[in-house]
């Protein structure tokens, strides 16, 4: 497999994750809708940390900021931090069973959401309701599905 192929695959799945985050949904569904872009970035940062790296996290965050119209750099900072954690701990996380990986992903999603919450508070945006934290639980629960789906697209290294 050439070096270009994994990066093209990573970019394609990141774009799909971005589109899934931007899909307009009814309010009751948005409460449970996980952050698919963050899950995709976490997956590639854990499974192939050198192919995507911090550039994937920061670039995906900037794209999300631009598409959602949020404070520029808000998601980029939070996603860069989560990407750093995943890359730093990728050998440890990859060796664990899926249940323990789901716990790590849940913790990473909580850190992502907590950073966004703090940035929203500092910039004067309204701090939202407790339902803000529900997608982190949903993201941790669907992690085995994300691993199963994205794992079909590349060879394990």
Buried (B, 14 or more C-beta within 10 A) or exposed (E): EEEEEBBEBBBEBBBEBBEBBEEEEEEEEEBEBBBBBBBBBBBBBBBBBEBBBBEBBBBBBBBBBEBEEBBEBBBBBBBBBBBBBBBEBBEEBEEEEEEEBBBBBBBBBBBBBBBBBEBBEEEEBEEEEEEBBBBBBBBBBBBBEBBEEBEEEBEEE
